[in-house]
């Protein structure tokens, strides 16, 4: 595959200071935070789902591993199908759809019914599948001349996976594992807010 590299006349090599200076742009900061909370929400979900299924629904052993797969298999399927879907609809519309699907999926966990919980987990997996690449590409496409700096910020923002789960754990320890899922829910609501912000700037 031949890749044609596009260079801009005003483009300068990315450095740590130039990357950090991009955060002065409110739009860039908003989208970098969206990546931060998304990765945190995904790690929180992957670690919280087995605990929820065990504590609330009594699922254990091999059945617990199979149930856990209900989160990761939809992510795998969603990422393969995402490219085909993007040939039909605009990225920002797809982002709205995936975030809303994820939010509805988490809300279904609060019904406290095993089958409904399974459906919710599948919906969250499908929704989570394309949030990262969508936020990443939408941001870079907005400022292609700063692609290197934006890419560096976006990749660094995956550190959210180390910060958000402990918050969920603290909430769960002080309330219940179910209420702990309010943390990734709040993260998704923020991403929905960021999507609205992107739409306004379109």
C-alpha positions, 0 to 999 in steps of 0.5 A, a space after each residue: 500500500 502506497 502512502 502519500 504523506 501530506 506536509 504543510 508549509 507551516 508545519 513544525 516538528 512536534 515537541 513536548 512544549 508545542 503539544 502542551 500548548 495545544 491544550 490552550 485551545 478549548 476544543 482540543 482540551 475538550 477532546 483530549 479529556 474525552 479520550 481521557 474519560 473514555 479510556 477510564 470508562 472502558 477499563 472501569 467497565 471491563 473490571 466492574 462487569 465480572 464483579 457486578 455479575 458475581 455479586 448481583 446475579 450470582 454468576 461465577 466460574 466458567 459462566 462468569 468468563 463467558 458473561 465477561 466475553 459479552 463485553 469484549 466480543 461486541 467491541 471486536 465486532 463493532 471495530 470491524 464493522 465501524 469502517 463499513 458504517 463510516 462509509 454510510 454516515 458522517 463520523 460525528 453522527 456515528 459518535 452520537 449514536 455510539 455514545 447514546 448506545 453506551 449510555 442506554 446500555 449502562 442504564 440497563 444494568 440498573 434494572 437488576 435483571 440478568 437478561 437485561 444486564 446481558 443486553 446492556 453489556 452487549 450494547 455498551 460493548 458495541 457502543 464503546 467499539 468506535 468512540 476512541 477512533 472517532 474522537 481521535 479522527 474528528 479532532 485531527 481532521 479539524 486541525 490536520 496541520 497539527 496532526 503530530 501534536 494532537 496525536 501525541 496528546 490523544 495517545 497520552 490521554 489513555 492514562 485515564 485508564 489509571 485514574 478513573 477506575 480507582 474512582 469507580 472503586 471508591 464509589 463502589 466500596 462506599 455504596 455498591 458495585 451497581 452505583 459504581 457504574 455511575 462513574 463510567 456513565 458520567 464519563 459517557 455523558 461528558 463525551 456526549 457533551 464533547 460531541 455537541 461541542 464538536 457539532 456546534 463548531 462544525 
